[in-house]
Amino acid sequence: MVEPIKTDVVIVGAGPIGLFAVFELGLLDMKTHLIDILDKIGGQCAELYPEKPIYDIPGVPMTSAQGLVDALMEQIKPFNPQFHLGEMVEKVEKIGDPLFRLTTDQGNVFESKVVVIAAGGGSFQPKKPPIPGVEPYEGKSLHYAVRKMDRFRDKRILIVGGGDSALDWTLNLAPIANHLTLVHRRSEFRAAPDSVNKMMALVGEGKIDFLLGQVTQLHGANGQLSKAIVKGNDGSMHELACDALLPFFGLTMKLGPVANWGFELKNNELIPVETSAFETSVPGIFAIGDINWYPGKLKLILSGFHEGALMAQKAHHYVYPDKRLVFQYTTSSTSLQKKLGVAPQAPQPAA
Ligand SMILES: Cc1cc2nc3c(=O)[nH]c(=O)nc-3n(C[C@H](O)[C@H](O)[C@H](O)COP(=O)(O)OP(=O)(O)OC[C@H]3O[C@@H](n4cnc5c(N)ncnc54)[C@H](O)[C@@H]3O)c2cc1C
């Protein structure tokens, strides 16, 4: 077995609620590792609506969803959380009282006294491309994400899609590929215009190919692709030799492995918690944010922030069973200010 990464608290999910939990746990001296299946931080805010304005964060009249994520990252910097992106937590086992072991799909193992499930609507999973017979190639020569760019060095790559992922990976992989073709079914792209312009420039320089059409057939053996057939929008047929296919057709949300962690789920998708600390039926495992359920629950970011604050108070008992917890304000506690790396404010004279 691989050497486990040991820490005080493992947070499953790096959405806004997982991020703010780092702050509340950090103020109480608990170290955190966060694991997220996405290759970026910010959960739904970053993945689904980064540019949409949010108006209901207390004290912040307006911010963009990505702006909120960036601000949370700035706020938790003093606590140096460790991120493990592009990894899905598959298993959570109780191995002590309380001590938990978590295993990811990348084979990493974590051990912690407290687990915080901040998994939102569950795991984002790639939508399958409408190409018959993709299954034998999945994970071998057909990939829905790029975990290590070097895997694609000197390969003949076929990328399919017209969104940001398709265009970003076209631009990033073009310099290391043996040959790269982008296929998209429409001449309009959902990706950032700047990426589209850069892609078109590469096409103009003869560095990559672009085809308007759809992949209709895959050929290969033992999971290894050798060629793909593309039907052009003008009816022309193209036979493309390729070693790797990267389809980017967006993501859907599915509960994923959380369903197998032994909780009796509400409506088959939410983890019931009590409301004094948002702890699940397993002492030491908490569920906060969109993934939990209790009477009156509102799936709002501000609710998840409140849940994180109360969770941290109870988590402290598990991580430091012999230490008494004294409630303090960040405005007046010099010890909290030290943790935050801010200079203590001189007391203001009475008016
Ligand atoms: C279009 C839209 C607009 C919205 N507008 C607002 C608004 O104006 N105000 C507001 O308060 N709320 C709004 N919301 C809701 C808000 O985005 C959610 O309440 C919030 O994102 C919940 O945060 P979370 O951290 O609980 O979950 P999420 O943001 O869903 O993050 C959960 C993370 O957990 C990861 N994960 C799940 N399972 C695993 C696993 N097994 N292993 C590893 N990682 C895992 C996921 O990849 C994801 O990144 C909006 C939502 C949408 C879709």
The ligand as a Gaussian input file, in Angstrom:
#p B3LYP/6-31G(d) Opt

LIG

0 1
 C      -25.912000      28.817000     -12.308000
 C      -25.853000      28.831000     -10.802000
 C      -25.992000      30.034000     -10.137000
 C      -25.935000      30.074000      -8.748000
 N      -26.057000      31.277000      -8.108000
 C      -25.946000      31.339000      -6.755000
 C      -26.043000      32.582000      -6.056000
 O      -26.265000      33.632000      -6.672000
 N      -25.924000      32.578000      -4.697000
 C      -25.695000      31.414000      -3.978000
 O      -25.564000      31.479000      -2.754000
 N      -25.610000      30.219000      -4.616000
 C      -25.720000      30.150000      -5.976000
 N      -25.637000      28.930000      -6.614000
 C      -25.452000      27.740000      -5.788000
 C      -23.987000      27.609000      -5.328000
 O      -23.121000      27.607000      -6.455000
 C      -23.823000      26.349000      -4.502000
 O      -24.640000      26.465000      -3.358000
 C      -22.363000      26.179000      -4.088000
 O      -21.513000      26.002000      -5.198000
 C      -22.214000      24.969000      -3.180000
 O      -20.881000      24.871000      -2.852000
 P      -20.243000      23.483000      -2.391000
 O      -18.817000      23.791000      -2.088000
 O      -21.120000      22.876000      -1.359000
 O      -20.375000      22.532000      -3.678000
 P      -19.795000      22.635000      -5.158000
 O      -19.604000      24.018000      -5.578000
 O      -20.683000      21.736000      -5.964000
 O      -18.359000      21.942000      -5.042000
 C      -18.258000      20.586000      -4.703000
 C      -16.952000      20.032000      -5.226000
 O      -16.808000      18.687000      -4.755000
 C      -16.166000      17.918000      -5.749000
 N      -16.457000      16.504000      -5.509000
 C      -17.664000      15.889000      -5.464000
 N      -17.520000      14.577000      -5.194000
 C      -16.189000      14.367000      -5.074000
 C      -15.397000      13.207000      -4.803000
 N      -15.941000      12.018000      -4.592000
 N      -14.036000      13.349000      -4.766000
 C      -13.466000      14.575000      -4.977000
 N      -14.166000      15.693000      -5.236000
 C      -15.507000      15.581000      -5.271000
 C      -16.763000      18.457000      -7.042000
 O      -15.902000      18.205000      -8.145000
 C      -16.902000      19.957000      -6.750000
 O      -15.796000      20.703000      -7.223000
 C      -25.722000      28.873000      -8.002000
 C      -25.575000      27.654000      -8.682000
 C      -25.645000      27.630000     -10.068000
 C      -25.481000      26.308000     -10.788000

